[in-house]
Structures are given as structure tokens and as C-alpha cells.
Amino acid sequence: MTSGRPGAKRIVFLDSFPRMGGAEQNLVDLLARLDRGRFAPVFVASGEGEVSREVRKLDIPVLYCPLPEPISVVSRSSLGFGSLVGVPGHLVSYLRRLAATIRSVRPRLVYSNSLKDHLCAAFLARSLRKPVLWHLMDFLERRPLREFVEAVALLTPTRVFANSVATLRQFTRLSRRPHKARVIYEGLDLAEVDRRRAVGTRGFVPAHDAPVIAQVGAVCPEKGQEILLRSLPLLREHIPGLSCWIVGDEIYSTARHPRGYRGYLDDLARDLGVTDAVHFLGWRDDVIALIDRADIMVSVPNPELFTETFGRTPVEAMACEKPVVALARGGPCETMLDGVTGVLLRTYTPAALAEAILRLAGDVELRRRMGQAGRRRVAEHFTVEGYVRGVEAFIGEILGS
């Protein structure tokens, strides 16, 4: 089995989530550009899905180690006695199978891409006698879990690179050890962004003759679709024909994300009298083109439930020269410039959100200037080339090459 040139160091990339979210897209971007002269990647997935199909297109071997359902439905926000009943036995069996899968390819390093994968890889690190590299993208709201994850990283042969300063700073001890952990910003392929903008949308696009507000992300309580809907009655007082596009679907198979949340939003839109303005566009593979058709991007996750540690969608919007309204918390405080590339929202209320959107919706020239500034910022700080160079350098440092 090989996916690199002779002498290339084999690396196992571990991601058990089968759908293509932001974290998975970052991983695919990295794998597509990894120097095959230095590194030979092998991908380990929990099952066939969008991610494994994309990885195979890159001529990278894909192995499968199914994740038991009692483990797959546990999320960082649903940890509790009820959600953990029966997990230990399944976990031991899964770790044995995962260790055998990893050993079968004799890697030099194991790279993990999600919280569950981080912990599993770290638990196996000493028995595998291989270093582990976490791509850390989660903000852990619960202190006990945060302290546990930090302890695992410190007590095992694990290195960490975080997608933002905000992500790393939540781990007080880890953030003080530069040999153990550092920040490497994710990035976009601007040429690919422009290609997708030029190709245009491939699915349904609602007719509109007034400004379009768009929000992209999983449809769940964390991502803040509710506050956007509650801002619409206020917005329509000033912009009667306003159109709101919600792009995404209920993709998480976890105890924390009920399947009925989309129904709740439908009912809320009806109760608010804004059904005609709200368009649920579902899961789309032409997101960049949809962003390009919109006028204003909104990223306002519920701060009581979730922190956007980097925020790929706001960066994609900036790459498409669109102004962004984002919550002034986490990654957007590092990727955006308030008043320059968009508006950072400091008060989490429908009225404050409506005020920020109205500031942009009523000024075409302001939107144009902010869009251009956003594009320049992405080109200077958040390109995929810079991201890949940073990761390759860190892997080379860990492996001593």
C-alpha cells in the first residue's frame, strides 16, 4: 500500500465523521496538497460516505473501522450518565479494532481530525508507539471535559495544532507549551473559490429583487438560525422584500441534535409571519455559488451552546467579496476586521442583529468596500497554501525531518 513516492513517511489520517463538514473539507484540502515526496497518507474512516469518496479521488488508500452507534451518538454537549451507559465495552472493542487497522499500515504518525478521534488516537499512542497529531477545532464549553482533554494531550505523546488562538487559549497549560501546541490557521484555495463562483449555482435559487441574507451551516440549535428568524420581522419593517436563505441540513447523528429542529424553525417562521421570506435550501454542494449570489452573510451561533473556533463560512464569504455579520466571539474575532470586512455583533439579540444587517443592507457602496477588504484579508492570511505549509512543517518537526 502506497500513496507517496519511495521513502515517503506513511501517515494515518483519522476522521470518523462521514459527511462533508467544514472540518472534513479542511482535511481534504490538506490531503490534496500534501507533499507526496515526503508523506504517504492513508485515510481511516468509520464507513463509506462523502469524505471517503473525496479522499479516494485523490488516489489515497481508504481503510474502514466502523464506529459503534453508542459511541457515534455521544457528542461533547451531550455527555452524561444516560448517554454513556454501555459505552465502555463498545469503546474497548473499537480501540482494539482501530489499533489493528492502524498497525496494518505501519505509519510514522497518526493525525486525528475530530474530538472523538483525538481521544481514541491518544489512548492508543503508547501501545502503537507512534506520535499523534491533533487538528483541534472544538471549543469545549464544559470545564470538566476541557480539563480532561487537556490532561490527555499533556500525558500522551500528542502534539496539537489549533485553528485559532481562541481554540488554543481554552487550554491554559497546553497553550504555554509551544513544543506541544501551536496555532495554524486554516485557508481557502482562492482559485477554486473563483472557479465555483464562475460555474454558478446548480440547484434551486429563490427569486429575489431585494437584498439577500444567507446563513450556511448545520441546522441545529447551536448555529443560531433561530435568532436570524427572530430578526426578520424587524428587518422587513425597513426592507419589505428581504430574502433569507438558510443553507444546510440536520446532519449530526448525536443525542444532542434532535431531528425535529428543522420543523421547529418552520413553525417559528410561521408564527413570526415571515414564511414567505425564509427559504430552507438544504444541504448543497454549490455553497460558494450561493454565497456569491447573496448580499450579506450571517454567522451568529448561540453563545450559550457553541463557539465558532475559526469559522470557515465567514472566510468563504470574504473570499467571495461579501460582507459578514458575525458574533464577536472565537475565530471571527481573528479572521474578520470589525467595520472593515463586516460587522462583529457584541449583543446577542434579534434587535442587535437586525441593526447590524440594516447597516449593510442600506448601503451598496459599504458592502462593496467591505467585500473587497475581506477578499484581500483572505489572500494575505487565510490561504490553503499557507495552511498546508504550516502543517507539513509541524509534521516534519515531529518526525525529525
C-alpha positions as CSV (number, residue, x, y, z in Angstrom):
1,M,0.0,0.0,0.0
2,T,1.4,3.3,-1.0
3,S,0.2,6.9,-1.7
4,G,3.6,8.6,-1.9
5,R,6.9,8.2,-3.5
6,P,9.6,5.7,-2.2
7,G,10.9,6.9,1.1
8,A,7.9,8.9,1.9
9,K,6.8,8.7,5.6
10,R,3.4,7.0,6.0
11,I,0.8,8.9,8.0
12,V,-2.7,7.7,9.1
13,F,-5.3,10.4,8.9
14,L,-8.3,9.5,11.1
15,D,-11.8,11.1,10.7
16,S,-14.8,9.1,11.8
17,F,-17.4,11.6,10.5
18,P,-18.7,10.5,7.1
19,R,-20.4,13.8,6.0
20,M,-18.5,16.7,4.4
21,G,-18.5,19.5,7.0
22,G,-16.0,22.3,7.4
23,A,-13.5,20.2,9.4
24,E,-13.7,17.5,6.7
25,Q,-13.2,19.9,3.9
26,N,-10.1,21.3,5.6
27,L,-8.8,17.7,5.8
28,V,-9.5,17.0,2.1
29,D,-7.8,20.3,1.2
30,L,-4.7,19.2,3.1
31,L,-4.6,15.7,1.7
32,A,-5.0,17.1,-1.9
33,R,-1.9,19.2,-1.5
34,L,0.3,17.2,0.9
35,D,3.8,16.7,-0.5
36,R,3.8,13.0,-1.6
37,G,7.5,13.1,-1.9
38,R,7.7,13.5,1.9
39,F,4.5,11.9,3.1
40,A,2.3,8.9,2.1
41,P,-1.2,9.4,3.5
42,V,-3.6,6.6,4.4
43,F,-7.2,7.5,5.4
44,V,-9.1,5.6,8.1
45,A,-12.9,6.2,8.1
46,S,-15.8,4.8,10.1
47,G,-17.7,4.0,7.0
48,E,-18.4,4.9,3.4
49,G,-19.5,8.5,2.9
50,E,-18.9,11.8,1.3
51,V,-15.5,12.2,2.9
52,S,-14.1,8.8,2.0
53,R,-15.3,9.2,-1.6
54,E,-13.5,12.5,-1.9
55,V,-10.3,11.0,-0.4
56,R,-10.3,8.1,-2.8
57,K,-10.5,10.6,-5.7
58,L,-7.0,11.8,-4.5
59,D,-5.6,8.3,-5.0
60,I,-5.2,7.8,-1.3
61,P,-5.9,4.4,0.3
62,V,-9.0,4.3,2.5
63,L,-9.5,1.8,5.3
64,Y,-12.6,1.4,7.4
65,C,-13.1,0.9,11.1
66,P,-16.8,1.2,11.9
67,L,-17.7,3.3,14.9
68,P,-20.3,1.6,17.2
69,E,-23.5,3.5,17.4
70,P,-23.4,4.0,21.2
71,I,-20.1,5.9,20.6
72,S,-21.2,7.7,17.5
73,V,-24.2,9.3,19.2
74,V,-22.2,10.8,22.0
75,S,-21.2,14.4,21.5
76,R,-19.3,16.9,23.6
77,S,-22.5,18.7,24.5
78,S,-24.5,15.5,25.4
79,L,-22.1,13.8,27.8
80,G,-24.0,12.5,30.8
81,F,-24.7,9.2,32.5
82,G,-27.6,8.4,30.2
83,S,-25.5,8.9,27.0
84,L,-22.5,6.9,28.4
85,V,-24.4,3.8,29.5
86,G,-22.9,0.9,27.6
87,V,-20.1,2.9,26.0
88,P,-17.1,1.4,27.8
89,G,-17.5,-2.1,26.4
90,H,-18.0,-0.8,22.9
91,L,-15.1,1.6,23.3
92,V,-12.6,-1.2,24.3
93,S,-13.7,-3.3,21.3
94,Y,-13.5,-0.3,19.0
95,L,-10.0,0.7,20.2
96,R,-8.7,-2.8,19.6
97,R,-10.0,-2.8,16.1
98,L,-8.7,0.7,15.4
99,A,-5.3,-0.2,16.7
100,A,-5.2,-3.3,14.4
101,T,-6.2,-1.1,11.5
102,I,-3.6,1.4,12.1
103,R,-0.8,-1.1,12.7
104,S,-1.7,-2.8,9.4
105,V,-0.1,0.1,7.5
106,R,2.8,0.8,9.8
107,P,2.6,4.6,10.0
108,R,5.1,7.0,11.4
109,L,2.4,9.3,12.8
110,V,-1.4,9.3,13.4
111,Y,-3.3,12.5,12.5
112,S,-6.8,13.0,14.0
113,N,-9.4,15.4,12.9
114,S,-12.3,15.4,15.4
115,L,-12.7,15.2,19.2
116,K,-13.6,11.5,19.4
117,D,-10.8,10.6,17.0
118,H,-8.3,12.8,19.1
119,L,-9.1,10.9,22.3
120,C,-9.1,7.5,20.6
121,A,-5.7,8.2,18.9
122,A,-4.2,9.5,22.2
123,F,-5.4,6.4,24.1
124,L,-3.6,4.2,21.6
125,A,-0.5,6.3,21.2
126,R,1.7,4.5,23.7
127,S,0.7,1.0,22.6
128,L,1.2,2.0,19.0
129,R,4.5,3.7,19.9
130,K,3.7,6.4,17.4
131,P,3.2,10.2,17.9
132,V,-0.3,11.6,17.5
133,L,-1.1,15.0,16.0
134,W,-4.5,16.6,16.7
135,H,-6.1,19.2,14.5
136,L,-8.0,20.9,17.3
137,M,-11.1,22.8,16.1
138,D,-13.5,22.4,19.1
139,F,-14.4,24.9,21.8
140,L,-15.3,22.8,24.9
141,E,-17.9,24.7,26.9
142,R,-17.9,22.2,29.8
143,R,-14.9,22.7,32.1
144,P,-14.6,19.1,33.2
145,L,-14.4,17.9,29.6
146,R,-11.9,20.7,28.7
147,E,-9.7,19.7,31.6
148,F,-9.9,16.0,30.7
149,V,-9.0,16.6,27.1
150,E,-6.1,18.9,28.1
151,A,-4.8,16.2,30.5
152,V,-4.9,13.6,27.8
153,A,-2.9,15.8,25.5
154,L,-0.3,16.5,28.1
155,L,0.1,13.0,29.4
156,T,0.4,11.2,26.0
157,P,2.8,11.6,23.0
158,T,0.4,14.0,21.5
159,R,1.0,17.3,19.6
160,V,-1.7,19.8,18.8
161,F,-2.3,22.5,16.3
162,A,-5.3,24.6,16.8
163,N,-7.3,26.5,14.2
164,S,-7.2,29.8,16.1
165,V,-5.8,31.5,19.2
166,A,-9.3,31.3,20.7
167,T,-9.2,27.5,20.4
168,L,-5.8,27.1,21.9
169,R,-6.3,29.6,24.8
170,Q,-9.1,27.5,26.4
171,F,-6.3,25.0,27.4
172,T,-4.3,27.1,29.8
173,R,-1.4,24.7,30.4
174,L,-1.2,23.4,26.8
175,S,-1.1,26.9,25.3
176,R,2.1,27.6,27.3
177,R,4.0,24.8,25.7
178,P,4.9,25.8,22.1
179,H,6.7,22.5,21.5
180,K,3.4,20.7,22.2
181,A,0.9,23.1,20.7
182,R,0.6,25.9,18.2
183,V,-1.8,27.8,16.0
184,I,-2.0,27.1,12.3
185,Y,-4.9,29.0,10.5
186,E,-6.9,27.1,8.0
187,G,-7.2,28.5,4.5
188,L,-9.0,28.5,1.2
189,D,-8.0,27.8,-2.4
190,L,-8.9,31.2,-3.9
191,A,-8.6,29.9,-7.5
192,E,-11.1,27.1,-6.6
193,V,-13.4,29.6,-5.0
194,D,-13.3,31.7,-8.1
195,R,-14.0,28.7,-10.3
196,R,-17.1,27.8,-8.3
197,R,-18.3,31.4,-8.4
198,A,-17.9,31.3,-12.2
199,V,-19.7,28.0,-12.6
200,G,-22.7,29.3,-10.6
201,T,-25.5,27.5,-8.8
202,R,-26.7,24.1,-9.8
203,G,-29.9,23.8,-7.8
204,F,-32.9,25.9,-6.9
205,V,-32.3,29.6,-6.2
206,P,-35.3,31.6,-4.9
207,A,-36.3,34.6,-7.0
208,H,-35.5,37.9,-5.3
209,D,-35.5,41.6,-6.0
210,A,-34.2,42.9,-2.6
211,P,-31.1,42.2,-0.5
212,V,-30.5,38.6,0.3
213,I,-29.2,37.4,3.7
214,A,-27.6,34.0,3.8
215,Q,-26.6,31.7,6.6
216,V,-24.7,28.4,6.0
217,G,-24.3,25.6,8.5
218,A,-25.8,22.6,10.1
219,V,-29.4,23.2,11.1
220,C,-29.3,22.8,14.8
221,P,-29.8,25.0,18.0
222,E,-26.0,25.8,18.2
223,K,-25.8,27.5,14.8
224,G,-28.2,30.4,15.5
225,Q,-30.9,30.0,12.8
226,E,-33.4,31.0,15.5
227,I,-32.0,34.4,16.2
228,L,-31.9,35.2,12.5
229,L,-35.5,34.3,12.0
230,R,-36.5,36.4,15.0
231,S,-34.7,39.4,13.5
232,L,-36.7,39.2,10.2
233,P,-39.9,41.0,11.4
234,L,-37.7,43.9,12.4
235,L,-35.8,43.8,9.1
236,R,-38.9,43.7,7.0
237,E,-40.2,46.9,8.5
238,H,-37.4,48.6,6.5
239,I,-36.8,46.1,3.7
240,P,-40.2,44.6,2.7
241,G,-38.8,42.3,0.0
242,L,-35.9,40.9,2.1
243,S,-35.0,37.3,1.3
244,C,-33.3,35.0,3.8
245,W,-31.6,31.8,2.6
246,I,-30.7,29.1,5.2
247,V,-28.3,26.6,3.6
248,G,-27.7,23.4,5.5
249,D,-29.4,20.4,7.0
250,E,-29.7,18.4,10.2
251,I,-26.5,16.3,9.7
252,Y,-25.4,15.4,13.2
253,S,-26.2,11.9,14.3
254,T,-25.9,12.6,18.0
255,A,-28.1,12.6,21.1
256,R,-27.7,16.4,21.3
257,H,-29.2,17.3,17.9
258,P,-32.8,16.1,17.5
259,R,-34.1,15.5,14.0
260,G,-37.0,17.8,14.6
261,Y,-35.2,21.1,14.8
262,R,-36.0,22.0,11.2
263,G,-39.7,21.5,12.0
264,Y,-39.3,23.9,15.0
265,L,-37.8,26.5,12.7
266,D,-40.6,26.1,10.2
267,D,-43.2,26.6,13.0
268,L,-41.2,29.7,14.2
269,A,-41.2,31.3,10.8
270,R,-44.9,30.8,10.5
271,D,-45.6,32.2,14.0
272,L,-43.4,35.2,13.1
273,G,-45.2,35.8,9.8
274,V,-42.0,35.5,7.8
275,T,-42.5,32.2,6.0
276,D,-42.6,33.9,2.6
277,A,-39.1,35.5,3.3
278,V,-37.4,32.3,4.6
279,H,-36.0,29.7,2.2
280,F,-34.6,26.5,3.5
281,L,-32.3,25.3,0.7
282,G,-31.0,22.2,2.4
283,W,-27.6,20.5,2.0
284,R,-25.9,21.9,-1.1
285,D,-22.7,21.2,-2.9
286,D,-22.8,24.7,-4.6
287,V,-22.4,26.7,-1.4
288,I,-19.8,29.0,-2.8
289,A,-22.0,29.9,-5.7
290,L,-24.9,30.5,-3.3
291,I,-22.8,32.8,-1.2
292,D,-21.8,34.7,-4.3
293,R,-25.5,35.2,-5.2
294,A,-26.2,36.6,-1.7
295,D,-25.6,40.1,-0.5
296,I,-24.8,39.7,3.2
297,M,-23.5,36.6,5.1
298,V,-24.6,36.0,8.7
299,S,-22.7,33.8,11.2
300,V,-24.3,34.0,14.7
301,P,-24.1,30.8,16.6
302,N,-25.8,30.7,20.0
303,P,-23.0,31.6,22.5
304,E,-24.7,29.6,25.3
305,L,-24.3,26.4,23.2
306,F,-21.4,26.9,20.7
307,T,-18.3,28.9,19.9
308,E,-17.1,29.2,16.3
309,T,-13.4,28.5,16.7
310,F,-12.4,29.5,13.2
311,G,-15.5,29.9,11.0
312,R,-14.9,28.6,7.5
313,T,-18.1,30.1,6.1
314,P,-17.3,33.8,7.1
315,V,-13.9,33.3,5.4
316,E,-15.6,31.8,2.3
317,A,-17.9,34.8,2.3
318,M,-14.9,37.2,2.5
319,A,-13.3,35.3,-0.4
320,C,-16.5,35.9,-2.4
321,E,-16.3,39.6,-1.6
322,K,-19.3,39.6,0.7
323,P,-19.6,41.5,4.0
324,V,-20.2,39.3,7.0
325,V,-22.2,39.8,10.2
326,A,-20.7,37.5,12.8
327,L,-20.7,37.1,16.6
328,A,-17.8,38.8,18.3
329,R,-16.5,35.6,19.8
330,G,-14.0,33.0,18.9
331,G,-12.5,32.7,15.4
332,P,-14.3,35.6,13.7
333,C,-12.5,38.0,16.0
334,E,-9.3,36.8,14.4
335,T,-10.4,36.3,10.8
336,M,-12.5,39.5,10.5
337,L,-11.9,43.2,11.0
338,D,-14.8,44.9,12.6
339,G,-16.1,47.7,10.4
340,V,-13.7,46.8,7.6
341,T,-14.7,43.3,6.4
342,G,-18.1,43.2,8.1
343,V,-19.7,43.7,11.5
344,L,-18.9,41.9,14.7
345,L,-22.0,41.6,16.8
346,R,-21.4,42.1,20.5
347,T,-25.0,41.8,21.8
348,Y,-26.8,38.6,21.0
349,T,-30.4,39.8,20.4
350,P,-32.6,39.9,17.4
351,A,-32.7,43.7,17.6
352,A,-28.9,44.0,17.6
353,L,-28.6,41.5,14.7
354,A,-31.3,43.4,12.7
355,E,-29.4,46.7,13.3
356,A,-26.2,45.3,12.0
357,I,-27.8,43.8,8.9
358,L,-29.7,47.0,8.2
359,R,-26.4,49.0,8.3
360,L,-25.2,46.9,5.4
361,A,-28.4,46.3,3.5
362,G,-29.0,50.0,3.1
363,D,-25.5,50.9,1.7
364,V,-24.4,49.2,-1.5
365,E,-21.1,51.0,-1.6
366,L,-20.3,50.0,2.0
367,R,-20.9,46.4,1.1
368,R,-18.6,46.7,-1.9
369,R,-15.8,48.1,0.1
370,M,-16.1,45.6,2.9
371,G,-16.3,42.8,0.3
372,Q,-13.1,43.9,-1.3
373,A,-11.3,44.3,2.0
374,G,-12.4,40.8,3.0
375,R,-11.0,39.3,-0.2
376,R,-7.7,41.0,0.5
377,R,-7.6,39.7,4.0
378,V,-8.2,36.1,2.9
379,A,-5.5,36.4,0.3
380,E,-3.0,37.7,2.8
381,H,-3.7,35.5,5.8
382,F,-6.0,32.5,5.1
383,T,-4.9,30.6,2.0
384,V,-4.8,26.9,1.7
385,E,-1.1,27.1,0.6
386,G,-0.1,28.8,3.9
387,Y,-2.2,26.2,5.9
388,V,-0.6,23.2,4.2
389,R,2.9,24.6,4.5
390,G,2.3,25.1,8.3
391,V,1.0,21.6,8.8
392,E,3.8,20.0,6.8
393,A,6.4,21.9,8.7
394,F,4.9,20.8,12.1
395,I,4.7,17.1,10.9
396,G,8.3,17.3,9.7
397,E,9.4,18.7,13.1
398,I,7.6,15.9,15.0
399,L,9.2,13.3,12.8
400,G,12.6,14.9,12.8
401,S,12.8,15.6,9.1
